Amino acid sequence: MLFEHQKSGAQHCLRVMQDFGVAVCADSVGLGKSRLAATVAKLYGEQNNGAKVAIIAAKKLHDNWEREMAELGFSSNNYELYNKNLMSRKGNNFLTEFNRYGGADIIILDEAHEGIRNYRNRIHRTCLQIQEQDRKSGRQRYFLLLTATPWNNRREDIYNILSPFLNRPEGFNQLNLPGELVTWFQSRDIGVENFTDNTEIFRRVYKELFLQRTRQMLREATPDMNLYAKRVAEWLPVEFEISTEEALEQIFTQFEDSLFIPFADPIRYLRENVEQRSLLRNQRRLFLQRAESSMYALQRTIKGFGSRIRKLQNLLEQVTPDADGLKQFLLVHYEFESLPKNQPTLFDQDDWETFNEDYEEEEEDESDEDQEEGQQRRQQLRTLINNYTDALRDNPEQAQYIYNRILSDCEGDLRQLDQVQNLLAGEFLRDHKREQVTNKVKELIDKGHKVLLISTFSDTVIDYYDYMCRDGIIGAKGIGMAIGATKSYYRNNSSAAITVAPHNFYKGSNHRTGVKRAQVFRLFAPVASCKKPTDRPTKSEEISVLIGSETLSVGQNLQDADYIINIDLPWNPMILEQRIGRIDRPKAHKCENIYIYYANSESQLLRQASRLANLNKKLVGELATGEGEIPTITDVKNLGASIYGDTLFDSEVLPGYIDFINSLVNARKLEQGNLQEESLALMLINYVQSNQCHSKKVINVTYGTQWFH
């Protein structure tokens, strides 16, 4: 029955491809997009004898694709696998390889959102080159795009995904869609705005070209198979000692009101608007995210801030306190010029690692257009530096003041950062959250469960892995680790770095480092990872815990586990859905529930409550009026441009978010400045609780159970 459902979906995709040249499978995570794509290839091959099939996927996913294709009877010489990573690199021969022997007739593009949602990305432009070559040669190919997250929070993402592949736009006319759609997809200048502003047309196009199946649909289609377990959200409350909470509150108050962070665009000191608190928004967000993630991540961030301030201070002390000195300082800081020989550099690699928000996605090169725009911005910046410093030559007292002000802010920030280090010295060593998450892991594996843990930041992953490896119970059960790249680790704030390979595992006395990622997955999820039972490890070799960064969130089948712990909270609902999708898949073992844990402290989340507005915009659009009033919405059609308004979701796409948001609303005291935030939060509860707006036409406000009180 399940195969028949897959076959029905594949036939639908083929019809859309024949009408438009492209179809997009945008099923929820874990519903078998790869299997459906393989079925499309099989059906197309049966209808077109000798058809050539190409699959473009990240190299790390090639093993998965080989297994899927083998399941439907494909041998390795029946299709071509191409490395999608090469599409984003300069000087590669991707197009040459792709067009060998005339190229493929049907092309499957995995994780289509990566690199294609941004029309200036080199991957996007490579796809446009393929389309242009086909247009000139009269070649008709068919494209099947796979993505569980086709758009983030901009309708333009959908336009960008379709535009390189829509080689039969006349298909719109056959479906009685407005004729101007053809023009919109032929001319970006007029197309994007018209397409994204017209809600009715946008949603009709999405419905026609995007296949979206939900778990609820599969349950109804295969009621006897019980393929998907129920999602259960559990709060894992993290409690800090009173002294730690007081220290954290003091730290974030200081960061909001006192720190100047001079390295954040120091040209502002010449603009006579030194504070510009909005400039610190990204640094504050990074502070909050990493503090919520782990004490180790926060500690590395504080150290990185201090290191960059000291290097900025060192550079400034090497120049004269006048207009020429400030000009030299700014030119070196913004990397227009280099430091004299034998002088320390402004940044080092560890600083950059600390400041990179480590989402572990494949890196994408900038396009030529991005580089051109970047050059223009840099030229404008250099002109500003010249103009500001030239003006200071007639005002040496002001130049001296600016010079001293920057040095003074450096000293002030360093003193406060040292205070922060002292306030949290004990917590940096102990980390109550790490202890409590570890205790929950031990509780679950002691009952025979497998546990997956995911964090936004790889240094949190490394710190937890190092800590858990030294726990006797977890060490005996076995633990694996997966991050995106080799990183440095400073145990107990040591100045000596330990080099950590991306993939490792530990069990008993067996500690293996630098192994292949597939080997770690095989030990943690042998049933999901191994096609043949004979390829599986023995029970004594299996590991019960796997911890990783967002590199685990895409393309991995880890459904041997029924428990996932979110070490930190992703504020993009699509990232959370990707995480849960690792274990929310058809299982070989009987499973009624899967459990999603959120490991956070109330105070840490309340500090981030202002981010509800951004989350709300992604989910339901900008519905509140300027005065914060919430309109009555009785039909999903009335929702603005938003994830819930435009796309289809299961009723539990964000399990537990209702209670999470509700608890924030009730725990946070109503103050004058928080009324708007309160309204947005209540509106979000309203919509999410209505089964994501697609299950019910009339939306009622009700409240979930309290998590905090």
TORMIKOL-332405 format. One record per residue (C-alpha): x, y, z; residue number from 1; residue in one letter. Coordinates in pm, whole numbers, plus 50000, padded with zeros to 5 digits. Each point is the difference from the previous one (the first is absolute). Layout:
BEGIN
    east   north      up     n   res
       X       Y       Z   NUM     a
...
END
This chain:
BEGIN
    east   north      up     n   res
   50000   50000   50000     1     m
   50283   50239   50085     2     l
   50163   49931   49663     3     f
   49671   50079   49827     4     e
   49988   50331   50187     5     h
   50358   50073   49891     6     q
   49909   49901   49644     7     k
   49702   50236   50004     8     s
   50222   50285   50116     9     g
   50260   49913   49736    10     a
   49739   50003   49725    11     q
   49884   50342   50118    12     h
   50360   50128   49987    13     c
   50041   49867   49647    14     l
   49687   50180   49882    15     r
   50118   50329   50148    16     v
   50346   49954   49846    17     m
   49848   49941   49660    18     q
   49786   50314   50035    19     d
   50268   50234   50134    20     f
   50336   49824   49966    21     g
   50036   49998   50379    22     v
   49824   49865   50307    23     a
   50091   50047   50364    24     v
   49950   49733   50264    25     c
   49965   50203   50320    26     a
   49881   49725   50232    27     d
   50048   50034   50374    28     s
   50330   49872   50136    29     v
   50021   49623   50020    30     g
   49723   49911   49755    31     l
   50227   49837   49742    32     g
   50081   50265   49739    33     k
   50298   49795   49881    34     s
   49784   49690   49956    35     r
   49738   50199   49812    36     l
   50269   50148   49773    37     a
   50137   49653   49927    38     a
   49645   49890   49914    39     t
   49967   50297   49761    40     v
   50325   49895   49829    41     a
   49878   49641   49973    42     k
   49664   50097   49849    43     l
   50163   50244   49758    44     y
   50246   49732   49891    45     g
   49716   49755   49938    46     e
   49822   50259   49784    47     q
   50316   50111   49820    48     n
   50229   49710   49926    49     n
   50365   50092   50042    50     g
   49932   50321   50191    51     a
   50301   50134   50186    52     k
   49964   50092   50366    53     v
   50219   50243   50195    54     a
   49996   50067   50374    55     i
   50168   50313   50135    56     i
   50058   49977   50374    57     a
   50256   50096   50262    58     a
   50285   49750   50011    59     k
   49914   49899   50357    60     k
   49657   49878   49879    61     l
   50121   49783   49709    62     h
   49998   49681   50208    63     d
   49635   50064   50089    64     n
   49911   50044   49634    65     w
   50177   49681   49896    66     e
   49794   49808   50255    67     r
   49672   50160   49887    68     e
   50065   49933   49633    69     m
   50102   49641   50070    70     a
   49673   49946   50186    71     e
   49811   50069   49674    72     l
   50222   49780   49788    73     g
   50243   50258   49859    74     f
   50357   49890   49949    75     s
   50286   50250   50020    76     s
   50018   50026   49619    77     n
   49631   50098   49972    78     n
   50053   50351   50133    79     y
   50268   50263   50066    80     e
   50073   50152   50341    81     l
   50145   50353   50001    82     y
   50152   50187   50291    83     n
   49787   50309   50062    84     k
   50280   50161   50200    85     n
   50201   50042   49680    86     l
   49730   50223   49853    87     m
   50096   50280   50238    88     s
   50374   49994   49940    89     r
   50200   50205   49758    90     k
   50204   49827   49733    91     g
   49818   49668   50024    92     n
   49899   49799   49697    93     n
   49649   49924   50122    94     f
   49821   50102   49679    95     l
   50247   49804   49787    96     t
   49945   49689   50207    97     e
   49626   50056   50011    98     f
   49969   50020   49621    99     n
   50202   49687   49927   100     r
   49833   49778   49742   101     y
   49728   50258   49944   102     g
   49900   50034   50363   103     g
   49705   49858   50191   104     a
   49633   50002   49898   105     d
   49863   50020   50352   106     i
   50188   50179   50277   107     i
   49935   49962   50372   108     i
   50138   50285   50211   109     l
   50021   49924   50373   110     d
   49965   50264   50274   111     e
   49904   50246   49726   112     a
   49971   50295   50239   113     h
   50374   49992   50073   114     e
   50169   50240   49761   115     g
   49695   50058   49781   116     i
   49783   50214   50226   117     r
   50262   50273   49953   118     n
   49992   50102   49634   119     y
   50350   50148   50025   120     r
   50153   49674   50113   121     n
   50229   49811   49763   122     r
   49783   49685   50024   123     i
   49698   50199   49885   124     h
   50198   50147   49711   125     r
   50130   49656   49900   126     t
   49640   49879   49974   127     c
   49918   50303   49785   128     l
   50292   49908   49772   129     q
   49857   49651   49955   130     i
   49664   50154   49909   131     q
   50161   50239   49749   132     e
   50197   49718   49835   133     q
   49681   49796   49967   134     d
   49812   50295   49853   135     r
   50265   50053   49733   136     k
   50018   49632   49911   137     s
   49625   49940   50017   138     g
   50054   49736   50268   139     r
   49701   49911   50221   140     q
   50097   49868   50342   141     r
   49796   49943   50311   142     y
   50100   50110   50348   143     f
   49880   49863   50332   144     l
   50100   50212   50299   145     l
   49995   49862   50354   146     l
   49979   50216   50311   147     t
   49813   49989   50329   148     a
   50064   50371   50054   149     t
   49942   50175   49666   150     p
   49983   50341   50159   151     w
   50101   50164   50321   152     n
   49810   50326   50040   153     n
   50000   50157   49652   154     r
   49771   49910   49713   155     r
   50285   50101   49772   156     e
   50165   49668   50099   157     d
   49729   49816   49805   158     i
   50055   50218   49693   159     y
   50375   49936   50020   160     n
   49958   49625   50030   161     i
   49770   49975   49698   162     l
   50161   50250   49762   163     s
   50307   49796   49889   164     p
   49787   49696   49910   165     f
   49668   50129   49869   166     l
   50065   49918   49632   167     n
   49631   49966   49905   168     r
   49831   50307   50155   169     p
   49718   49959   49750   170     e
   49877   49736   50243   171     g
   49845   50286   50196   172     f
   49761   50068   49711   173     n
   49889   49636   49992   174     q
   49896   50033   50365   175     l
   49813   50324   49933   176     n
   50251   50197   50203   177     l
   50051   50364   49897   178     p
   50206   50043   49683   179     g
   50225   50261   50161   180     e
   50159   49721   50208   181     l
   50200   49901   49692   182     v
   50142   50351   49979   183     t
   50068   50011   50373   184     w
   50218   49688   49983   185     f
   50179   50121   49689   186     q
   50094   50340   50145   187     s
   50124   50017   50356   188     r
   49983   50380   50008   189     d
   49622   49999   49987   190     i
   49932   49643   50105   191     g
   50108   49974   50361   192     v
   49796   50287   50137   193     e
   49686   49913   49804   194     n
   50020   49632   50090   195     f
   50066   50050   50370   196     t
   49741   50277   50044   197     d
   49712   49806   49846   198     n
   49891   49758   50272   199     t
   49736   49819   49792   200     e
   50234   49933   49708   201     i
   50290   49908   50229   202     f
   49794   49740   50183   203     r
   49855   49853   49679   204     r
   50349   49959   49850   205     v
   50126   49846   50322   206     y
   49711   49757   50009   207     k
   50051   49894   49636   208     e
   50380   49962   49989   209     l
   50080   49890   50356   210     f
   49902   49654   50119   211     l
   49942   50016   50376   212     q
   49905   49692   50196   213     r
   49963   49990   50376   214     t
   50012   49721   50254   215     r
   49627   50037   50047   216     q
   49946   49929   49629   217     m
   50214   49687   50022   218     l
   49818   49885   50312   219     r
   49671   50030   49813   220     e
   50141   49830   49690   221     a
   50160   49714   50197   222     t
   49789   49966   50318   223     p
   50115   49643   50070   224     d
   50372   50067   49976   225     m
   50039   50246   50290   226     n
   50313   50145   49840   227     l
   50041   50310   50212   228     y
   50006   50034   50375   229     a
   49836   50284   50191   230     k
   50223   50293   50089   231     r
   50020   50079   50370   232     v
   50174   50317   50117   233     a
   50168   49996   50339   234     e
   50152   50293   50184   235     w
   50339   49928   50154   236     l
   50021   50293   50242   237     p
   50352   50120   50073   238     v
   50057   50154   50340   239     e
   50303   50207   50093   240     f
   50111   50099   50347   241     e
   49874   50339   50120   242     i
   50349   50148   49977   243     s
   50029   49889   49638   244     t
   49660   50147   49909   245     e
   50095   50329   50162   246     e
   50331   50000   49814   247     a
   49831   49931   49665   248     l
   49747   50275   50056   249     e
   50276   50245   50087   250     q
   50199   49894   49694   251     i
   49718   50056   49754   252     f
   49904   50329   50162   253     t
   50359   50114   49956   254     q
   50005   49884   49641   255     f
   49679   50188   49927   256     e
   50091   50324   50175   257     d
   50375   50028   50051   258     s
   50215   49819   49746   259     l
   50106   50186   49686   260     f
   50178   49715   49814   261     i
   50242   50232   49815   262     p
   50088   49744   49731   263     f
   49638   50014   49877   264     a
   50039   50254   49719   265     d
   50240   50249   50166   266     p
   49941   50260   49727   267     i
   49693   50093   50203   268     r
   50231   50184   50240   269     y
   50068   50249   49719   270     l
   49628   50042   49928   271     r
   49938   50156   50343   272     e
   49750   49725   50080   273     n
   50209   49764   50207   274     v
   49733   49801   50176   275     e
   49771   49894   49715   276     q
   49871   49714   50213   277     r
   49840   49843   49694   278     s
   50350   49926   49875   279     l
   50041   49761   50291   280     l
   49686   49802   49917   281     r
   50184   49715   49830   282     n
   50261   49978   50275   283     q
   49728   49996   50266   284     r
   49808   49732   49811   285     r
   50316   49792   49976   286     l
   50056   50043   50374   287     f
   49645   49890   50079   288     l
   50006   49702   49767   289     q
   50331   49869   50124   290     r
   49911   50056   50366   291     a
   49683   49800   49945   292     e
   50200   49729   49825   293     s
   50276   49930   50255   294     s
   50232   50164   50247   295     m
   50293   49890   49786   296     y
   49857   50178   49695   297     a
   49939   50315   50208   298     l
   50350   49984   50143   299     q
   50157   49974   49655   300     r
   49788   50296   49885   301     t
   50111   50215   50294   302     i
   50360   49902   49934   303     k
   49959   50080   49632   304     g
   49852   50343   50078   305     f
   50289   50075   50233   306     g
   50259   49879   49751   307     s
   49865   50219   49721   308     r
   49978   50305   50225   309     i
   50361   49954   50116   310     r
   50123   49967   49643   311     k
   49808   50309   49901   312     l
   50152   50182   50297   313     q
   50347   49878   49905   314     n
   49958   50126   49645   315     l
   49875   50340   50112   316     l
   50294   50044   50239   317     e
   50237   49957   49705   318     q
   49869   50308   49815   319     v
   50014   50370   50083   320     t
   49700   50167   50170   321     p
   49914   50216   49702   322     d
   49815   49989   49669   323     a
   50277   49810   49819   324     d
   50028   49747   50282   325     g
   49625   49939   50006   326     l
   50000   49955   49623   327     k
   50277   49740   50020   328     q
   49816   49825   50283   329     f
   49673   49979   49805   330     l
   50166   49889   49676   331     l
   50171   49712   50182   332     v
   49690   49910   50201   333     h
   49785   49974   49686   334     y
   50284   49813   49824   335     e
   50071   50259   49731   336     f
   50361   49994   50115   337     e
   50222   49757   50189   338     s
   50187   50052   50325   339     l
   50372   50077   49979   340     p
   50228   49698   50018   341     k
   50060   49843   50342   342     n
   49670   50138   50131   343     q
   49721   49771   50128   344     p
   49704   49943   49770   345     t
   49661   50134   50101   346     l
   49819   49664   49999   347     f
   50097   49638   50023   348     d
   49821   49683   49896   349     q
   49871   49918   50348   350     d
   49829   50339   50017   351     d
   49824   49933   49672   352     w
   49894   49652   50114   353     e
   49854   50153   50316   354     t
   49800   50258   49810   355     f
   49870   49783   49719   356     n
   49645   49886   50066   357     e
   50058   49637   49938   358     d
   49695   49863   49819   359     y
   50217   49748   49816   360     e
   49840   50042   49659   361     e
   50207   49955   49688   362     e
   50184   50322   49931   363     e
   49898   50181   49684   364     e
   50231   50232   49810   365     d
   49885   50351   49926   366     e
   49881   50064   49649   367     s
   50169   50252   49773   368     d
   49712   50240   50065   369     e
   50050   49967   50377   370     d
   50369   50069   49956   371     q
   49930   50305   49786   372     e
   49756   50140   50255   373     e
   50250   49927   50276   374     g
   50269   50189   49813   375     q
   49765   50297   49957   376     q
   49921   50004   50372   377     r
   50368   49981   50087   378     r
   50079   50285   49765   379     q
   49729   50205   50167   380     q
   50146   49914   50340   381     l
   50347   50104   49893   382     r
   49863   50329   49870   383     t
   49832   50061   50338   384     l
   50326   49930   50183   385     i
   50180   50250   49778   386     n
   49731   50265   50040   387     n
   49967   49967   50378   388     y
   50374   50002   50068   389     t
   50060   50286   49757   390     d
   49745   50208   50193   391     a
   50181   49923   50327   392     l
   50325   50156   49874   393     r
   49851   50341   50070   394     d
   49883   49888   50344   395     n
   50290   49826   50177   396     p
   49827   50029   50340   397     e
   49707   49794   49870   398     q
   50238   49742   49851   399     a
   50174   49970   50338   400     q
   49661   49964   50173   401     y
   49889   49722   49764   402     i
   50330   49819   50044   403     y
   49971   50015   50380   404     n
   49631   49908   49992   405     r
   50067   49677   49811   406     i
   50281   49905   50239   407     l
   49779   50084   50299   408     s
   49715   49783   49869   409     d
   50247   49716   49942   410     c
   50116   50023   50362   411     e
   49646   50023   50131   412     g
   49879   49700   49802   413     d
   50300   49791   50103   414     l
   49937   50075   50367   415     r
   49636   49894   49966   416     q
   50090   49684   49810   417     l
   50248   49910   50273   418     d
   49720   50051   50254   419     q
   49781   49766   49798   420     v
   50272   49735   50000   421     q
   50032   50028   50378   422     n
   49624   49995   50060   423     l
   49956   49678   49803   424     l
   50333   49831   50077   425     a
   49835   49718   50195   426     g
   49720   49947   49748   427     e
   50248   49982   49713   428     f
   50159   49700   50171   429     l
   49680   49828   50111   430     r
   49722   50104   49758   431     d
   49676   49898   50170   432     h
   49820   49966   49669   433     k
   50258   49753   49871   434     r
   49962   49799   50322   435     e
   49621   49991   49975   436     q
   49998   49903   49632   437     v
   50253   49727   50075   438     t
   49782   49866   50282   439     n
   49701   49981   49765   440     k
   50209   49815   49741   441     v
   50112   49748   50264   442     k
   49640   49953   50113   443     e
   49885   49925   49644   444     l
   50284   49767   49895   445     i
   49968   49812   50330   446     d
   49649   49907   49880   447     k
   50142   49872   49672   448     g
   49922   50306   49785   449     h
   50220   50170   49744   450     k
   50036   50377   50024   451     v
   50085   50259   49734   452     l
   50123   50344   50115   453     l
   50038   50302   49769   454     i
   50145   50346   50059   455     s
   50033   50304   49776   456     t
   50366   50040   50093   457     f
   50274   49746   49941   458     s
   50204   50113   50302   459     d
   49702   49913   50223   460     t
   49991   49658   49836   461     v
   50371   49941   50063   462     i
   49976   50111   50364   463     d
   49700   49773   50069   464     y
   50165   49709   49823   465     y
   50321   50043   50200   466     d
   49800   50019   50324   467     y
   49775   49703   49925   468     m
   50289   49779   49888   469     c
   50137   50029   50353   470     r
   49671   49881   50153   471     d
   50020   49629   50080   472     g
   49639   49916   49912   473     i
   50000   50181   49666   474     i
   50349   49877   49918   475     g
   49887   49642   50053   476     a
   49695   50047   49775   477     k
   50199   50184   49734   478     g
   49981   50352   49856   479     i
   50074   50146   49657   480     g
   50060   50355   49878   481     m
   49951   50170   49663   482     a
   50081   50359   49903   483     i
   50070   50166   49667   484     g
   50377   50056   50016   485     a
   50311   49965   50214   486     t
   49990   50238   50298   487     k
   50217   50112   50293   488     s
   49893   49922   50358   489     y
   50130   50157   50322   490     y
   49920   49768   50289   491     r
   49943   50182   50332   492     n
   50100   50328   49834   493     n
   50353   49873   49937   494     s
   50214   50209   49768   495     s
   50105   49683   49819   496     a
   49764   49906   49718   497     a
   49895   49642   49931   498     i
   49930   49928   49633   499     t
   49668   49816   49964   500     v
   49912   49806   49684   501     a
   49645   50027   49862   502     p
   49892   49641   50074   503     h
   50087   49794   50308   504     n
   49857   49734   50226   505     f
   50079   49858   50340   506     y
   49892   49679   50171   507     k
   50172   49837   50291   508     g
   50371   50016   49931   509     s
   49948   50047   49625   510     n
   50037   50367   49906   511     h
   50016   50055   49625   512     r
   50062   50342   49849   513     t
   49994   50121   49641   514     g
   49775   49718   49877   515     v
   49756   50030   49710   516     k
   49660   50146   50085   517     r
   49827   49692   49857   518     a
   50182   49787   50256   519     q
   49862   50206   50288   520     v
   49646   49981   49858   521     f
   50035   49625   49950   522     r
   50083   49953   50369   523     l
   49717   50225   50121   524     f
   49725   49912   49750   525     a
   50094   49664   49845   526     p
   49649   49909   49885   527     v
   49949   50330   49820   528     a
   50355   50020   49867   529     s
   50068   49644   49884   530     c
   49818   49850   49706   531     k
   50100   49645   50093   532     k
   49970   49861   50354   533     p
   50343   49846   49951   534     t
   50148   50352   49969   535     d
   49878   50100   50344   536     r
   50232   50015   50301   537     p
   49953   49758   50286   538     t
   49799   50114   50300   539     k
   50322   50032   50197   540     s
   50136   50240   49736   541     e
   49694   50227   49977   542     e
   49997   50341   50167   543     i
   49698   50145   50178   544     s
   50070   50375   49976   545     v
   50075   50225   49703   546     l
   50068   50372   50035   547     i
   50051   50234   49710   548     g
   49959   50346   49851   549     s
   49754   50096   49727   550     e
   50200   49780   49763   551     t
   49776   49722   50136   552     l
   49683   50188   49912   553     s
   50002   49930   49627   554     v
   49980   49671   49814   555     g
   50076   49761   50286   556     q
   49785   49698   50088   557     n
   50031   49950   50375   558     l
   49660   49854   50083   559     q
   50147   49722   50213   560     d
   49969   50270   50269   561     a
   49668   50118   50143   562     d
   50142   50283   50213   563     y
   50154   50331   49896   564     i
   50132   50273   50230   565     i
   50031   50354   49867   566     n
   50294   50137   50197   567     i
   49909   50345   49878   568     d
   49689   50135   49834   569     l
   50004   50074   49627   570     p
   49792   50311   49940   571     w
   49935   49900   49641   572     n
   49710   49750   50008   573     p
   50132   49831   49687   574     m
   50329   49914   50169   575     i
   49810   49846   50290   576     l
   49790   49798   49757   577     e
   50316   49878   49827   578     q
   50143   49888   50334   579     r
   49690   49808   50101   580     i
   49982   49842   49656   581     g
   50317   49802   50072   582     r
   49804   49768   50231   583     i
   49642   50059   49881   584     d
   50013   49748   49716   585     r
   49852   49656   49936   586     p
   50154   49767   50255   587     k
   50081   49633   49992   588     a
   49910   49968   50369   589     h
   49664   50064   50162   590     k
   49978   50360   50119   591     c
   49694   50189   50116   592     e
   50173   50325   50100   593     n
   50315   50190   49923   594     i
   50119   50249   50260   595     y
   50136   50347   49928   596     i
   50176   50164   50294   597     y
   50077   50372   50033   598     y
   50286   50057   50243   599     a
   49981   50362   50109   600     n
   49971   50218   50308   601     s
   49707   50233   50039   602     e
   50220   50304   50053   603     s
   50208   49931   49690   604     q
   49690   49976   49784   605     l
   49843   50311   50149   606     l
   50309   50195   49905   607     r
   49930   49904   49641   608     q
   49627   50067   50008   609     a
   50037   50302   49772   610     s
   50085   49758   49721   611     r
   49637   49883   50002   612     l
   49922   50276   49754   613     a
   50237   49853   49742   614     n
   49873   49647   50057   615     l
   49644   50128   49969   616     n
   50075   50163   49665   617     k
   50137   49675   49861   618     k
   49694   49809   50116   619     l
   49699   50221   49945   620     v
   50118   50321   49833   621     g
   49950   50357   50110   622     e
   49638   50000   50108   623     l
   50011   50233   50297   624     a
   49914   50364   49939   625     t
   50240   50281   50080   626     g
   49830   50031   50342   627     e
   50056   49630   50070   628     g
   49635   49904   49952   629     e
   49934   49649   49873   630     i
   49739   49959   49727   631     p
   49751   49714   50010   632     t
   50103   49731   49753   633     i
   49741   49737   49914   634     t
   50161   49845   49692   635     d
   50356   49909   49906   636     v
   49949   50187   49672   637     k
   50006   50321   50201   638     n
   50349   49939   50130   639     l
   50269   50215   49843   640     g
   50327   49884   49847   641     a
   50118   49745   50255   642     s
   50107   49641   50044   643     i
   49662   49892   50139   644     y
   49798   50206   49761   645     g
   50168   49873   49684   646     d
   50101   49641   50073   647     t
   49860   49680   50141   648     l
   50109   49853   50332   649     f
   49922   49719   50235   650     d
   49818   50103   50313   651     s
   50314   49944   50208   652     e
   50264   50172   49791   653     v
   50109   50191   50311   654     l
   49932   49757   50286   655     p
   50002   50178   50332   656     g
   50047   50349   49862   657     y
   49651   50093   50117   658     i
   50086   49932   50362   659     d
   50339   50162   49958   660     f
   49857   50325   49866   661     i
   49709   49994   50242   662     n
   50239   49967   50291   663     s
   50198   50300   49877   664     l
   49684   50208   49978   665     v
   49891   49913   50352   666     n
   50341   50011   50162   667     a
   50098   50336   49858   668     r
   49854   50295   50189   669     k
   49800   50247   49796   670     l
   50189   50325   49973   671     e
   49948   50300   49778   672     q
   50268   49893   49756   673     g
   49886   49639   49977   674     n
   49638   50043   49889   675     l
   50080   49956   49631   676     q
   50203   49688   50072   677     e
   49715   49863   50213   678     e
   49753   50048   49717   679     s
   50224   49827   49748   680     l
   50054   49706   50233   681     a
   49629   49959   50063   682     l
   49931   50013   49628   683     m
   50261   49731   49938   684     l
   49840   49776   50263   685     i
   49668   50055   49826   686     n
   50119   49888   49659   687     y
   50234   49718   50093   688     v
   49742   49851   50233   689     q
   49747   49989   49718   690     s
   50187   49703   49848   691     n
   50208   50230   49784   692     q
   49698   50169   49848   693     c
   49936   49724   49746   694     h
   49814   49760   50223   695     s
   49730   50243   50111   696     k
   49831   50286   49822   697     k
   49900   50188   50313   698     v
   50280   50090   50238   699     i
   49937   50009   50372   700     n
   50236   50113   50276   701     v
   50068   49728   50256   702     t
   50297   49938   50223   703     y
   50227   49704   50057   704     g
   50132   49871   50331   705     t
   50246   50211   50194   706     q
   50365   49901   49971   707     w
   50145   50242   50247   708     f
   49728   50073   50253   709     h
END
